[in-house]
Amino acid sequence: MDLARFPRRHYSHGPTPLEFLPNFTRALGGPDVWIKRDDLLGLAPGGNKTRKLEFLVADALAKGCDTLVTCGAPQSNHCRLTLSAAVKEGLKCRFVIEERIPGSYRDDASGNHFLFRLFGVESITVVPAGTNMAAAMQQVADELARQGRKAYAIPGGGSNALGGLGYVACAQELQQQTFEQGVRFDHVVVGSGSSGTHGGLLAGFLGNRIDVPIHGVGVSRDPADQAPLVHKEAQAVCDLLGLGLEVPREAVRCVGGYWQPKYSLPNAAMVEAVQLLARTEAILLDPVYTGKIMAGLIGLSRAGTFRKGEKVLFVHTGGAPAVHAYEATLLGR
Ligand SMILES: *Cc1c(COP(=O)(O)O)cnc(C)c1O
């Protein structure tokens, strides 16, 4: 699959590490757990949105835009990384923030919100839960157009066909690394939110004929609601690549039960997962995404879906700054 025909910016120094987790594996007592360190991608600090932004920002620059406009929740990693890319490229950046939990937006908040201010976001428009985010971003773009500026709107999570190419690139990187390191995985576990990561990775696996099941752990929806979004994303990426293939419904595997009580609100399994990886491997997970995703991996191992002797790959998608907005919870207080 030829990704070279799409304009791309480079924000990372090379492939992210692919490593075995010996202490975590021993503590879990189930399958051999490996990790793909996409938390070590470029931009500050890196995460899965870095890969999507390489293609999205290249497109913005090709179109002569001067301002990136995007949207997310109050502690959005995607917003922080979009701003980080904008700073690097000499672009301006504006956010529309959806206050999904009423009253949760605070201008003096820590974590990603602090970084929004430190990196110099140009403006933040806060809107209530359920707002049409595309329309709200269009309003910001229209306002900029009236000032003679040119906005580039990036959907939530950077999850459209172009953004999904970032995880096709990850699939290809992984294929090369597994070949070089002589390892074959039985399962891959990844987060499934706005779906660009899960859908893009699936498109990359199908297009490169990597026959390993991808389990997408939901961070905000049950499988019945999440699977159609992932399928749509994977199909859009395949279509953009001109692969001429239909994404089979059964290739989309969504895992539920770990995101409750609500997107971004903590649960006990998340706290256990964050503590376990921190205390066995000194690797940070975050409370909103990767803590719940790892809780899914732990749960599927204990349930016997992932068996002893099998090799499971956890794709670490980043998110570390959010730990500072949840310190007491993560210490079990
Ligand atoms: C956005 C995000 C995800 C989910 O990825 P999507 O592409 O939105 O599905 C997972 N982990 C972290 C840390 C994220 O910021």
PDBQT file of the ligand as one rigid body, heavy atoms in Angstrom, charges set to zero:
ROOT
HETATM    1  C1  LIG A 401      -8.178   9.951  21.435  1.00  0.00    +0.000 C 
HETATM    2  C2  LIG A 401      -7.550   8.909  22.267  1.00  0.00    +0.000 A 
HETATM    3  C3  LIG A 401      -7.899   7.544  22.133  1.00  0.00    +0.000 A 
HETATM    4  C4  LIG A 401      -8.996   7.072  21.225  1.00  0.00    +0.000 C 
HETATM    5  O1  LIG A 401      -8.611   7.134  19.871  1.00  0.00    +0.000 OA
HETATM    6  P1  LIG A 401      -9.711   7.416  18.752  1.00  0.00    +0.000 P 
HETATM    7  O2  LIG A 401      -8.947   7.471  17.499  1.00  0.00    +0.000 OA
HETATM    8  O3  LIG A 401     -10.393   8.698  19.110  1.00  0.00    +0.000 OA
HETATM    9  O4  LIG A 401     -10.682   6.298  18.774  1.00  0.00    +0.000 OA
HETATM   10  C5  LIG A 401      -7.213   6.616  22.900  1.00  0.00    +0.000 A 
HETATM   11  N1  LIG A 401      -6.265   6.995  23.772  1.00  0.00    +0.000 NA
HETATM   12  C6  LIG A 401      -5.915   8.283  23.943  1.00  0.00    +0.000 A 
HETATM   13  C7  LIG A 401      -4.875   8.614  24.948  1.00  0.00    +0.000 C 
HETATM   14  C8  LIG A 401      -6.549   9.286  23.200  1.00  0.00    +0.000 A 
HETATM   15  O5  LIG A 401      -6.210  10.566  23.390  1.00  0.00    +0.000 OA
ENDROOT
TORSDOF 0
